[in-house]
Amino acid sequence: MARAGNLDFHGWLASQNSAQPNGGFGGEYSGEHGGEHDYAYVSDRQSRAVFESAKPMMRAVEAVVRTFEPVGKTKLLGGSVRVGPKQLPRVHNIVESCALTLGITTPTTYIVNNPVINASTFGTNDSAVIMIHSGLVDHLSDDELAAVIGHECGHIHNNHVTYLTALHMLTFAAGFIVQWIDIPARLFLNAWSRRAEISADRASMLCVRQADVCQRSVTKLALGSLKLYEDLNHDAFLEQYEELRQRIGRLGEVFNDHPWLPKRVLAMRVFEKSRLYRQRAGLGKGGLSMDDVDEQVHKIVKVL
């Protein structure tokens, strides 16, 4: 497995750029849904439309996030390593390439000293920060890391960041306020967040254009062992989904802000069959419409 200091990012970038004569799609997938990106999961778009129709709530959420955002950034500056052209330029180049592909400003990125295999995005839609745990870099190959960064850039591309930060703050604050007050808000945001993950996974696939790599990067989150990755049977892992569906404990997912991992991989496999993805990945014409994709994905990711 590759580590941060040895990743062949220049080779990766060369392969990406050779397949992107126009330097990425930018706004190519916008317009058919009121300015939303056409790859975005319809349930994600609908949930955000509800948020945005409630202007007082929107302003309140943004105000709270902006109040605490400087605290989070100060903590990162003091205890993490900011990625840039002069600091970990290989990682910076891959972030820059993913941002270019999606048509967004290159986000500020930090490497956080944490062995947990994870990455996240916080801040506001206008000022987003990506945090990459060092453990994630140690466990993933070049392309797999690009898939994770593409996922985080997808959150920015779809204006998820303010709401993700608000959800984190509500979860963090649960121990300090009367819990029944924030439970309805957290459940609603959790439901939206699970849908937002589907959109971000699709952004990852459009950035990397290797569906198996993107799916493998998600599956590795479930295993977390460098010694066992080579023996991991992805199809057998997905068989867990059928057993999961039959257990009453599946309802506990309503308290999660991410879908169960087998669901995410299955949803990615449906998007892989879409006309939009096939054209982007150079697989030829034909494929499912996004309406058909969303209908199939809804059956996979729904909780109740």
Backbone bond lengths (Angstrom), bond angles and torsions (degrees), N, CA, C in turn:
res aa  C-N    CA-C-N  psi(-1)  N-CA   C-N-CA  omega(-1)  CA-C   N-CA-C  phi
1 M - - - 1.446 - - 1.534 110.99 -
2 A 1.331 116.32 145.04 1.455 120.15 -177.66 1.516 111.42 -78.40
3 R 1.321 114.64 151.15 1.453 120.78 174.95 1.524 109.01 -119.10
4 A 1.325 115.80 165.21 1.462 120.32 -170.62 1.518 112.74 -53.73
5 G 1.329 117.99 -40.10 1.453 120.10 -175.78 1.510 114.42 -78.40
6 N 1.334 117.96 -11.81 1.457 120.08 -173.48 1.528 114.08 -119.04
7 L 1.299 117.00 6.14 1.456 119.26 -177.08 1.528 110.67 -67.15
8 D 1.298 116.15 137.69 1.454 121.25 -179.56 1.528 109.05 -88.04
9 F 1.324 116.77 67.00 1.453 120.33 -176.66 1.525 111.47 -68.34
10 H 1.315 117.19 -33.27 1.468 118.51 -179.89 1.526 110.54 -64.21
11 G 1.331 116.23 -40.21 1.453 119.06 175.39 1.504 112.06 -65.23
12 W 1.334 114.81 -40.49 1.468 118.98 178.98 1.519 110.54 -62.91
13 L 1.347 116.75 -45.97 1.456 120.20 -178.92 1.524 111.34 -63.09
14 A 1.331 116.12 -38.54 1.465 118.96 179.26 1.520 110.97 -61.47
15 S 1.352 116.36 -41.71 1.460 119.82 -179.86 1.517 111.08 -67.96
16 Q 1.359 116.40 -36.15 1.460 119.78 179.46 1.522 111.03 -69.08
17 N 1.325 116.38 -47.08 1.457 120.09 -175.66 1.519 112.01 -67.03
18 S 1.330 117.12 -32.33 1.461 119.31 179.45 1.511 111.32 -66.76
19 A 1.324 116.32 -24.68 1.466 120.17 179.67 1.512 111.99 -94.90
20 Q 1.365 117.58 1.19 1.450 121.63 -178.27 1.523 110.10 -125.16
21 P 1.322 118.33 75.22 1.456 119.53 -177.37 1.509 113.02 -61.43
22 N 1.326 117.89 -24.30 1.456 120.86 -179.16 1.520 112.74 -101.99
23 G 1.355 116.14 9.11 1.443 119.38 176.70 1.507 114.72 72.51
24 G 1.321 119.19 23.16 1.461 120.34 177.79 1.504 111.51 111.71
25 F 1.358 116.13 165.66 1.453 118.24 -173.58 1.515 113.96 -92.28
26 G 1.338 118.50 -19.21 1.461 119.60 177.39 1.507 111.95 53.33
27 G 1.329 116.31 -115.49 1.460 120.20 -176.86 1.511 113.59 -95.23
28 E 1.297 117.99 17.66 1.462 121.17 -174.73 1.516 112.30 -59.84
29 Y 1.329 117.28 -32.21 1.447 120.26 -176.38 1.520 111.94 -100.74
30 S 1.346 117.49 26.85 1.452 122.18 177.35 1.523 109.43 -109.88
31 G 1.324 115.21 154.74 1.451 118.25 170.05 1.504 115.39 121.25
32 E 1.322 118.66 -36.59 1.453 119.87 -175.95 1.522 112.76 -79.62
33 H 1.335 116.92 -14.21 1.460 120.38 -177.80 1.519 110.12 -126.59
34 G 1.337 115.88 52.57 1.449 119.35 176.45 1.512 113.31 62.79
35 G 1.328 117.96 37.28 1.453 121.06 179.66 1.513 113.66 91.27
36 E 1.335 118.16 -8.56 1.458 121.04 176.98 1.525 109.41 -75.31
37 H 1.318 116.05 157.89 1.453 120.27 178.62 1.525 109.48 -78.76
38 D 1.317 115.76 134.38 1.455 120.63 -170.84 1.512 113.90 -65.79
39 Y 1.323 117.70 -21.18 1.460 119.31 178.93 1.521 112.61 -80.16
40 A 1.331 117.84 -16.52 1.470 121.41 -174.22 1.530 110.60 -63.05
41 Y 1.319 115.66 140.54 1.466 122.79 178.94 1.527 108.82 -62.41
42 V 1.321 116.79 130.06 1.458 120.92 -173.46 1.529 112.21 -58.64
43 S 1.332 118.28 -35.96 1.464 120.31 179.98 1.523 111.46 -69.15
44 D 1.310 117.23 -30.22 1.465 121.86 173.25 1.524 109.12 -65.23
45 R 1.323 117.33 -48.92 1.471 121.30 -179.81 1.521 111.12 -59.68
46 Q 1.321 116.47 -43.17 1.459 120.02 -178.05 1.525 111.81 -65.89
47 S 1.332 116.65 -40.40 1.465 119.80 179.05 1.520 111.02 -64.03
48 R 1.331 116.15 -42.81 1.462 118.71 179.85 1.525 111.48 -68.23
49 A 1.325 117.10 -29.74 1.462 119.53 175.86 1.525 110.78 -64.12
50 V 1.335 115.91 -36.49 1.467 119.95 176.55 1.520 109.98 -64.75
51 F 1.342 116.77 -45.69 1.465 120.55 177.82 1.525 110.38 -56.27
52 E 1.317 115.29 -50.31 1.454 120.65 -171.63 1.521 112.85 -72.03
53 S 1.335 116.70 -19.50 1.465 119.68 175.99 1.523 111.44 -77.42
54 A 1.324 116.28 -19.53 1.468 121.28 178.70 1.522 108.01 -95.43
55 K 1.327 117.03 79.15 1.463 122.07 -173.43 1.530 113.50 -57.41
56 P 1.342 119.24 -44.94 1.480 117.80 179.10 1.522 112.25 -59.88
57 M 1.347 116.91 -40.54 1.458 120.04 178.63 1.519 110.48 -64.55
58 M 1.340 116.22 -41.99 1.460 120.62 179.05 1.523 110.96 -58.18
59 R 1.320 116.51 -47.61 1.466 120.41 -177.95 1.526 110.77 -64.77
60 A 1.342 115.92 -38.72 1.467 119.73 179.94 1.521 110.90 -65.30
61 V 1.343 116.74 -44.94 1.464 120.97 179.75 1.522 110.51 -61.83
62 E 1.326 116.71 -46.72 1.456 120.72 -178.60 1.524 111.61 -63.72
63 A 1.340 116.50 -37.60 1.463 120.25 179.38 1.523 111.17 -64.89
64 V 1.324 116.37 -43.13 1.461 120.26 179.90 1.525 110.01 -65.08
65 V 1.328 116.55 -44.49 1.462 120.43 -179.28 1.525 110.41 -61.66
66 R 1.322 117.42 -44.08 1.464 120.52 -179.10 1.529 111.55 -65.04
67 T 1.331 116.10 -30.05 1.458 119.85 179.77 1.520 111.14 -66.42
68 F 1.334 116.69 -41.00 1.459 120.90 -175.13 1.529 113.28 -95.27
69 E 1.329 117.33 -12.44 1.460 120.68 -178.15 1.529 112.99 -57.81
70 P 1.349 119.70 -44.61 1.474 119.00 179.93 1.519 113.24 -61.21
71 V 1.337 116.77 -31.65 1.460 119.94 179.01 1.524 110.33 -64.29
72 G 1.338 115.53 -45.61 1.459 119.85 179.42 1.514 112.27 -63.47
73 K 1.330 116.77 -41.36 1.466 119.85 -178.90 1.531 111.11 -68.65
74 T 1.323 116.20 -37.67 1.463 119.28 178.00 1.524 110.93 -62.96
75 K 1.330 115.97 -40.64 1.463 120.40 178.59 1.518 110.70 -62.44
76 L 1.331 116.73 -40.24 1.462 120.27 178.94 1.530 111.01 -65.85
77 L 1.325 116.76 -42.93 1.463 120.07 179.53 1.521 111.51 -61.83
78 G 1.322 115.81 -33.32 1.445 119.49 -176.77 1.507 114.94 -84.58
79 G 1.333 117.56 -21.62 1.459 119.01 -173.69 1.504 116.36 -133.00
80 S 1.348 117.69 8.20 1.462 120.95 -179.31 1.529 109.18 -136.28
81 V 1.323 116.12 177.57 1.471 120.65 -178.68 1.528 108.89 -112.84
82 R 1.332 114.75 119.79 1.464 119.10 179.46 1.525 110.05 -79.96
83 V 1.315 115.67 130.85 1.461 122.58 -179.47 1.523 109.81 -82.51
84 G 1.320 116.68 139.69 1.462 120.57 178.16 1.514 110.97 -167.86
85 P 1.327 117.89 -178.32 1.467 121.09 -179.09 1.527 113.18 -58.17
86 K 1.338 116.85 -29.02 1.464 120.57 -179.21 1.524 113.32 -102.92
87 Q 1.318 117.58 -5.41 1.458 121.94 -178.43 1.524 109.29 -132.80
88 L 1.322 116.73 113.52 1.468 121.86 -175.29 1.534 110.46 52.71
89 P 1.342 117.10 55.52 1.470 120.19 -175.25 1.520 113.95 -60.59
90 R 1.342 117.37 -26.56 1.469 118.74 178.91 1.520 110.97 -64.64
91 V 1.324 115.74 -43.17 1.462 119.35 177.64 1.523 109.74 -67.57
92 H 1.330 116.07 -40.71 1.466 120.06 178.46 1.527 110.74 -58.02
93 N 1.320 116.70 -41.89 1.465 119.89 -178.64 1.519 112.25 -62.58
94 I 1.321 117.31 -37.79 1.453 119.20 -179.38 1.524 110.93 -72.06
95 V 1.346 117.24 -36.42 1.466 120.57 175.05 1.527 109.62 -63.77
96 E 1.305 115.68 -44.53 1.457 120.87 -179.22 1.523 111.30 -62.24
97 S 1.343 116.30 -40.62 1.459 120.29 179.57 1.525 111.92 -65.08
98 C 1.346 116.96 -43.38 1.467 120.32 178.13 1.518 110.86 -63.57
99 A 1.331 116.97 -41.38 1.460 120.86 179.29 1.526 110.56 -63.46
100 L 1.325 116.26 -41.35 1.460 120.49 178.25 1.515 110.63 -62.34
101 T 1.319 117.11 -41.58 1.456 121.34 -179.61 1.532 111.26 -60.13
102 L 1.322 116.09 -40.94 1.462 120.22 -178.07 1.525 113.19 -88.34
103 G 1.320 116.81 -7.88 1.455 119.46 178.19 1.512 113.63 76.59
104 I 1.342 117.99 33.61 1.455 121.50 178.00 1.533 109.33 -117.48
105 T 1.316 116.10 162.89 1.461 120.77 174.39 1.526 109.13 -66.85
106 T 1.309 117.02 139.08 1.468 120.31 179.57 1.525 109.62 -58.31
107 P 1.330 117.84 118.37 1.466 120.02 -176.14 1.523 112.29 -76.15
108 T 1.331 115.92 150.28 1.456 120.82 172.57 1.520 108.26 -64.72
109 T 1.325 116.43 132.94 1.469 121.23 -174.29 1.522 110.18 -130.23
110 Y 1.328 115.54 140.13 1.459 121.73 178.40 1.525 109.79 -125.71
111 I 1.330 115.97 143.57 1.458 121.48 167.89 1.526 106.93 -95.68
112 V 1.322 116.17 121.67 1.457 122.28 -177.23 1.528 108.42 -104.32
113 N 1.316 117.19 133.26 1.466 122.00 179.73 1.523 108.70 -74.27
114 N 1.325 115.24 91.62 1.464 120.74 -177.36 1.530 108.00 -152.65
115 P 1.336 118.24 124.98 1.468 120.16 -178.12 1.530 114.00 -74.34
116 V 1.336 117.67 -13.58 1.463 120.48 -179.99 1.522 109.60 -67.58
117 I 1.327 116.90 132.93 1.466 121.30 -177.32 1.526 108.67 -77.03
118 N 1.330 116.30 98.22 1.465 118.54 -173.62 1.522 110.18 -162.49
119 A 1.325 114.81 160.55 1.461 123.23 170.99 1.519 106.24 -149.03
120 S 1.317 117.45 155.40 1.459 120.05 -179.15 1.520 109.72 -155.78
121 T 1.331 115.15 168.39 1.456 122.16 179.87 1.516 108.59 -132.40
122 F 1.325 117.50 136.55 1.452 119.70 176.84 1.516 109.42 -144.62
123 G 1.352 115.28 171.37 1.454 121.69 -178.89 1.506 110.18 119.12
124 T 1.318 116.38 -140.98 1.456 122.21 175.24 1.522 108.29 -122.02
125 N 1.319 116.20 170.03 1.459 119.21 -179.51 1.533 111.46 -63.31
126 D 1.342 116.69 -26.37 1.462 120.43 -179.84 1.526 112.73 -89.63
127 S 1.335 116.63 -15.13 1.463 120.43 -176.20 1.524 109.15 -145.78
128 A 1.329 115.98 78.57 1.462 121.22 -174.77 1.520 110.86 -98.87
129 V 1.329 115.17 148.08 1.457 122.52 178.42 1.526 108.52 -126.33
130 I 1.322 117.13 132.34 1.459 122.06 175.63 1.524 108.71 -101.43
131 M 1.314 116.34 131.53 1.463 122.01 175.93 1.523 109.00 -113.05
132 I 1.324 116.78 123.08 1.458 122.61 179.23 1.520 108.47 -113.27
133 H 1.323 116.98 120.47 1.457 120.15 178.05 1.525 109.78 -71.94
134 S 1.317 115.91 141.09 1.462 120.16 179.39 1.525 111.53 -59.40
135 G 1.332 117.13 -33.18 1.457 120.53 178.74 1.511 112.38 -62.05
136 L 1.325 116.91 -32.49 1.464 120.76 178.91 1.526 110.45 -65.16
137 V 1.325 116.27 -44.57 1.471 121.00 -179.71 1.523 110.33 -62.52
138 D 1.326 116.63 -38.52 1.461 120.61 -178.52 1.528 112.54 -67.06
139 H 1.324 117.27 -27.76 1.463 120.57 -173.18 1.528 114.15 -96.27
140 L 1.322 118.49 -17.61 1.457 120.19 -172.49 1.522 112.68 -109.37
141 S 1.318 114.76 151.55 1.467 120.86 173.78 1.529 109.07 -76.23
142 D 1.324 116.47 176.72 1.462 121.74 179.54 1.524 111.50 -54.70
143 D 1.329 115.66 -55.12 1.455 120.53 -176.13 1.522 111.85 -65.97
144 E 1.329 116.75 -35.86 1.465 120.08 179.50 1.525 110.86 -66.12
145 L 1.322 116.62 -39.63 1.462 119.60 176.26 1.522 110.07 -64.41
146 A 1.331 116.98 -39.49 1.461 120.71 176.53 1.532 110.52 -60.78
147 A 1.328 116.38 -36.91 1.460 120.09 178.76 1.523 110.83 -63.88
148 V 1.325 117.20 -41.56 1.464 120.68 179.66 1.528 110.45 -67.91
149 I 1.313 117.05 -42.80 1.461 119.98 178.72 1.528 110.00 -65.38
150 G 1.334 117.01 -38.49 1.457 120.26 176.15 1.517 111.58 -61.69
151 H 1.334 116.38 -37.01 1.469 121.61 176.74 1.532 110.36 -61.68
152 E 1.329 116.07 -47.77 1.466 119.39 -179.76 1.529 111.15 -65.41
153 C 1.327 116.92 -39.54 1.470 119.83 175.49 1.530 110.82 -63.52
154 G 1.342 116.31 -30.89 1.459 120.34 176.57 1.514 111.97 -63.13
155 H 1.338 116.91 -36.73 1.468 119.82 175.78 1.531 110.15 -61.09
156 I 1.319 116.27 -42.27 1.465 120.22 179.36 1.527 110.01 -66.80
157 H 1.318 116.00 -44.31 1.467 121.86 -178.14 1.520 112.05 -59.00
158 N 1.336 116.43 -30.97 1.465 121.13 -176.74 1.530 113.58 -103.20
159 N 1.330 116.90 16.27 1.468 121.68 176.60 1.529 113.09 57.78
160 H 1.326 116.16 41.13 1.460 121.19 178.75 1.523 113.03 -88.01
161 V 1.318 117.55 -16.95 1.468 120.89 -159.83 1.526 113.04 -63.62
162 T 1.320 117.87 -45.47 1.463 119.83 -178.09 1.522 110.98 -59.87
163 Y 1.324 116.32 -42.79 1.467 120.18 -178.41 1.522 111.88 -70.19
164 L 1.326 116.88 -38.07 1.472 119.68 176.31 1.521 110.66 -61.60
165 T 1.323 115.82 -40.80 1.466 119.96 179.16 1.521 110.60 -67.01
166 A 1.330 116.90 -41.19 1.465 120.63 178.02 1.519 110.77 -61.71
167 L 1.322 117.20 -40.20 1.465 120.97 179.00 1.527 109.96 -64.69
168 H 1.321 117.21 -43.25 1.461 120.55 178.16 1.524 110.66 -60.28
169 M 1.318 116.30 -42.56 1.457 120.36 -178.66 1.522 111.41 -66.45
170 L 1.321 117.18 -39.82 1.463 120.59 177.35 1.522 110.82 -63.64
171 T 1.336 115.64 -41.78 1.463 120.06 -179.96 1.529 110.42 -65.87
172 F 1.324 115.93 -43.18 1.457 120.49 179.87 1.530 110.85 -65.75
173 A 1.346 116.21 -36.78 1.459 120.18 -175.55 1.512 112.95 -79.92
174 A 1.344 117.37 -8.28 1.465 120.03 -174.01 1.519 112.42 -57.57
175 G 1.314 117.47 -30.63 1.451 119.91 -179.19 1.513 113.71 -79.61
176 F 1.338 116.49 -7.49 1.462 119.80 -174.02 1.523 113.11 -115.53
177 I 1.336 117.31 -6.46 1.458 120.01 178.47 1.513 108.60 -127.74
178 V 1.336 116.29 169.17 1.455 120.34 178.59 1.522 108.32 -65.50
179 Q 1.328 117.08 116.88 1.453 120.27 -166.99 1.517 113.73 -63.56
180 W 1.324 118.14 -32.67 1.467 117.79 -176.02 1.523 111.80 -67.43
181 I 1.341 117.06 -18.83 1.464 119.77 -179.85 1.527 110.80 -68.47
182 D 1.343 116.35 -41.27 1.459 118.24 -172.45 1.526 113.23 -99.03
183 I 1.339 118.91 -4.18 1.462 120.16 -178.63 1.531 112.62 -59.09
184 P 1.349 121.01 -48.14 1.477 118.93 179.13 1.528 112.60 -58.28
185 A 1.334 116.43 -42.30 1.467 119.09 179.99 1.514 110.89 -64.70
186 R 1.331 117.06 -41.37 1.460 120.43 -179.27 1.526 111.36 -66.16
187 L 1.322 117.96 -41.36 1.461 120.53 179.26 1.525 110.91 -63.08
188 F 1.333 115.29 -41.29 1.462 119.16 179.96 1.527 110.51 -66.14
189 L 1.334 116.25 -44.60 1.460 119.68 178.71 1.522 111.59 -67.52
190 N 1.341 117.43 -35.84 1.466 120.11 176.32 1.522 110.87 -60.84
191 A 1.342 116.30 -44.63 1.466 120.42 179.99 1.519 110.38 -60.95
192 W 1.343 116.40 -44.00 1.464 118.83 177.13 1.523 110.83 -64.31
193 S 1.348 117.42 -44.09 1.463 120.93 -176.69 1.525 111.72 -59.14
194 R 1.332 117.12 -38.38 1.471 119.51 177.97 1.522 110.19 -62.44
195 R 1.305 116.76 -36.32 1.479 120.10 178.34 1.525 110.48 -73.17
196 A 1.326 116.10 -37.05 1.462 120.08 179.28 1.526 111.52 -62.71
197 E 1.344 116.47 -33.18 1.465 119.75 178.34 1.523 111.33 -61.91
198 I 1.319 117.18 -34.06 1.470 120.74 178.75 1.526 109.95 -64.96
199 S 1.338 116.72 -44.02 1.467 119.82 177.52 1.522 110.89 -61.97
200 A 1.330 117.17 -43.23 1.461 120.80 -177.92 1.525 111.15 -67.08
201 D 1.338 117.61 -36.31 1.466 120.11 175.44 1.523 110.96 -62.22
202 R 1.305 116.65 -36.90 1.471 120.20 178.58 1.524 110.65 -68.46
203 A 1.329 116.83 -38.65 1.463 120.00 176.04 1.523 110.12 -60.76
204 S 1.329 116.25 -40.98 1.462 121.38 177.13 1.520 110.56 -57.13
205 M 1.324 116.84 -45.90 1.461 121.00 -178.54 1.525 111.68 -65.94
206 L 1.332 117.17 -36.72 1.454 120.37 179.14 1.530 111.09 -70.44
207 C 1.331 116.91 -30.25 1.462 120.20 178.10 1.522 111.77 -73.17
208 V 1.323 116.34 -47.15 1.464 121.04 -172.54 1.525 112.07 -88.42
209 R 1.336 116.24 -32.73 1.466 122.60 178.58 1.532 112.46 60.92
210 Q 1.316 116.02 27.94 1.467 122.52 172.89 1.524 106.53 -133.48
211 A 1.324 116.25 94.51 1.462 120.68 -172.41 1.522 111.93 -59.13
212 D 1.345 116.45 -39.10 1.467 119.00 -178.13 1.520 111.64 -65.53
213 V 1.315 117.05 -35.39 1.466 120.94 178.68 1.526 110.23 -65.78
214 C 1.319 116.76 -45.17 1.466 120.77 -179.63 1.528 111.18 -63.79
215 Q 1.324 116.24 -41.27 1.459 119.88 178.98 1.524 111.02 -67.70
216 R 1.325 116.85 -37.37 1.458 120.45 179.14 1.534 111.17 -66.58
217 S 1.315 117.00 -36.22 1.463 119.59 179.97 1.519 110.88 -64.28
218 V 1.337 117.42 -33.59 1.463 121.27 177.33 1.524 110.68 -74.17
219 T 1.330 117.07 -42.50 1.466 121.10 -178.76 1.524 111.27 -63.25
220 K 1.317 117.03 -35.40 1.463 120.24 179.45 1.523 111.92 -62.91
221 L 1.323 117.03 -26.52 1.458 119.93 177.54 1.524 111.12 -62.23
222 A 1.340 116.14 -31.48 1.463 120.28 -178.89 1.516 111.72 -76.60
223 L 1.338 117.54 -30.11 1.468 120.95 -174.53 1.528 112.07 -90.75
224 G 1.329 115.74 -55.09 1.454 120.25 174.98 1.514 116.36 68.20
225 S 1.337 118.57 24.10 1.462 121.03 -179.13 1.517 110.38 -129.98
226 L 1.322 116.11 118.40 1.463 120.43 177.82 1.526 112.02 -60.15
227 K 1.327 117.26 -34.57 1.454 121.56 -175.93 1.528 112.57 -72.87
228 L 1.336 117.42 -21.75 1.467 119.96 -172.98 1.517 114.46 -106.45
229 Y 1.334 118.28 -8.42 1.460 119.96 -174.72 1.530 112.87 -56.80
230 E 1.324 116.81 -40.07 1.471 119.66 -176.60 1.528 111.73 -65.89
231 D 1.325 117.87 -23.63 1.462 121.41 -179.29 1.524 112.69 -95.29
232 L 1.320 117.16 1.90 1.459 120.48 -175.76 1.522 110.99 -72.53
233 N 1.328 116.54 124.55 1.466 123.49 177.66 1.522 107.78 -99.44
234 H 1.327 115.91 106.68 1.463 120.01 -173.51 1.523 112.27 -67.89
235 D 1.306 117.55 -37.07 1.464 119.79 179.15 1.526 110.89 -66.68
236 A 1.331 116.61 -40.62 1.461 119.89 177.14 1.527 110.60 -63.97
237 F 1.337 116.68 -36.34 1.464 120.40 177.03 1.524 111.00 -60.80
238 L 1.334 115.94 -40.09 1.462 119.58 -178.13 1.528 112.15 -71.36
239 E 1.325 117.00 -21.36 1.465 119.24 176.69 1.526 111.57 -64.01
240 Q 1.338 116.63 -19.65 1.462 120.20 177.33 1.525 111.49 -63.13
241 Y 1.340 115.67 -23.77 1.466 120.08 -178.59 1.525 111.47 -61.97
242 E 1.342 116.85 -42.26 1.460 119.70 -178.05 1.524 111.20 -64.00
243 E 1.335 116.71 -41.01 1.461 119.53 177.49 1.526 110.76 -67.76
244 L 1.316 115.42 -36.53 1.458 120.61 178.99 1.523 111.39 -60.74
245 R 1.330 116.47 -39.93 1.460 121.10 -177.81 1.524 112.33 -62.99
246 Q 1.311 117.33 -26.76 1.461 121.40 -173.63 1.526 113.02 -91.89
247 R 1.331 117.29 -1.43 1.461 120.66 -175.93 1.522 110.75 -103.02
248 I 1.331 116.65 135.93 1.450 120.76 179.98 1.517 111.17 -63.14
249 G 1.341 116.21 -25.97 1.459 120.46 179.69 1.513 113.54 -63.71
250 R 1.335 117.08 -13.14 1.462 120.12 179.26 1.525 111.34 -61.28
251 L 1.339 116.84 -23.92 1.462 120.51 -178.47 1.524 111.48 -67.00
252 G 1.329 116.86 -17.50 1.456 119.89 176.98 1.515 112.83 -64.37
253 E 1.325 116.54 -12.30 1.466 120.01 179.20 1.526 111.83 -63.57
254 V 1.334 117.79 -20.83 1.468 119.60 -179.52 1.525 111.05 -62.06
255 F 1.330 117.47 -20.92 1.459 120.88 178.75 1.525 112.04 -91.92
256 N 1.327 117.48 0.07 1.471 122.40 179.73 1.522 110.32 -95.98
257 D 1.339 116.02 145.83 1.458 119.23 174.86 1.531 112.25 -95.44
258 H 1.346 117.40 -0.34 1.461 123.00 173.71 1.537 108.46 -125.85
259 P 1.325 117.46 146.64 1.471 118.66 172.65 1.527 109.67 -66.66
260 W 1.338 116.80 157.39 1.455 119.72 171.85 1.529 108.45 -54.98
261 L 1.321 117.07 141.95 1.466 121.47 -172.61 1.535 114.06 -58.13
262 P 1.351 120.19 -41.37 1.471 117.54 177.46 1.526 112.56 -59.43
263 K 1.322 117.29 -33.12 1.464 120.30 178.39 1.525 110.95 -64.40
264 R 1.317 115.96 -41.49 1.464 119.37 -179.46 1.518 110.81 -62.43
265 V 1.320 117.53 -43.18 1.463 120.40 -178.81 1.527 110.38 -66.21
266 L 1.325 117.34 -42.60 1.460 120.58 178.68 1.530 110.96 -63.51
267 A 1.322 116.75 -39.29 1.466 119.94 178.28 1.522 110.71 -65.13
268 M 1.327 117.11 -36.57 1.457 120.64 176.99 1.526 111.13 -65.98
269 R 1.323 116.52 -35.83 1.466 119.70 178.94 1.528 111.70 -66.80
270 V 1.324 116.48 -31.17 1.465 119.03 175.26 1.521 110.06 -69.84
271 F 1.336 117.07 -45.55 1.465 120.58 179.26 1.520 111.01 -61.59
272 E 1.305 116.85 -31.57 1.461 121.53 177.93 1.528 111.52 -58.15
273 K 1.327 116.64 -27.23 1.466 121.45 -179.02 1.522 112.39 -87.94
274 S 1.314 117.73 -1.56 1.463 120.48 -175.62 1.521 111.64 -74.09
275 R 1.310 115.14 152.16 1.463 120.90 176.09 1.529 110.01 -62.70
276 L 1.333 116.70 -38.63 1.457 121.48 -179.20 1.527 111.08 -61.16
277 Y 1.334 116.89 -49.35 1.466 119.61 -178.58 1.519 110.88 -68.35
278 R 1.324 118.04 -43.23 1.456 120.62 -177.11 1.522 111.02 -60.08
279 Q 1.337 117.55 -39.70 1.452 120.00 178.23 1.517 110.77 -67.80
280 R 1.333 116.41 -41.39 1.467 120.20 -179.76 1.527 111.56 -64.62
281 A 1.331 116.18 -37.91 1.466 120.82 -177.22 1.520 112.67 -85.68
282 G 1.332 117.41 1.62 1.458 120.53 178.85 1.516 113.42 71.54
283 L 1.346 116.86 31.94 1.461 121.67 -177.96 1.521 112.90 -97.10
284 G 1.318 116.74 6.73 1.457 119.48 178.37 1.515 112.50 99.25
285 K 1.321 114.22 178.80 1.462 121.03 -178.35 1.522 110.27 -82.20
286 G 1.331 114.15 174.06 1.455 119.58 179.94 1.510 111.32 87.64
287 G 1.322 114.89 169.16 1.455 120.25 -179.31 1.505 111.49 126.19
288 L 1.311 116.25 173.92 1.460 122.21 -177.70 1.522 110.97 -73.02
289 S 1.321 116.11 147.64 1.456 120.13 170.04 1.520 108.67 -73.06
290 M 1.329 117.09 161.06 1.456 119.19 179.14 1.522 111.84 -67.23
291 D 1.308 117.92 -28.24 1.468 120.08 175.15 1.524 110.15 -63.68
292 D 1.332 116.66 -43.02 1.467 120.29 178.41 1.527 111.00 -66.88
293 V 1.323 116.01 -40.01 1.468 120.16 178.16 1.524 110.15 -60.15
294 D 1.324 116.36 -49.04 1.465 119.99 -177.36 1.523 111.75 -63.91
295 E 1.321 116.99 -35.84 1.468 120.03 178.43 1.530 110.68 -64.05
296 Q 1.324 116.87 -43.63 1.460 120.17 178.83 1.526 111.70 -68.69
297 V 1.324 116.47 -40.45 1.453 120.34 -178.83 1.520 111.19 -65.80
298 H 1.336 116.78 -37.69 1.457 119.72 179.55 1.527 111.28 -58.13
299 K 1.323 116.15 -38.86 1.468 119.57 179.84 1.536 111.25 -66.60
300 I 1.321 116.01 -28.23 1.463 120.49 179.66 1.521 112.02 -78.40
301 V 1.318 116.81 -46.16 1.469 120.33 -168.38 1.521 113.93 -92.04
302 K 1.342 118.78 -13.22 1.456 118.63 -177.50 1.537 109.97 -62.86
303 V 1.313 115.45 149.12 1.456 121.64 -177.64 1.518 110.55 -94.64
304 L 1.325 117.39 -48.41 1.462 121.74 -177.39 1.513 111.98 -101.38
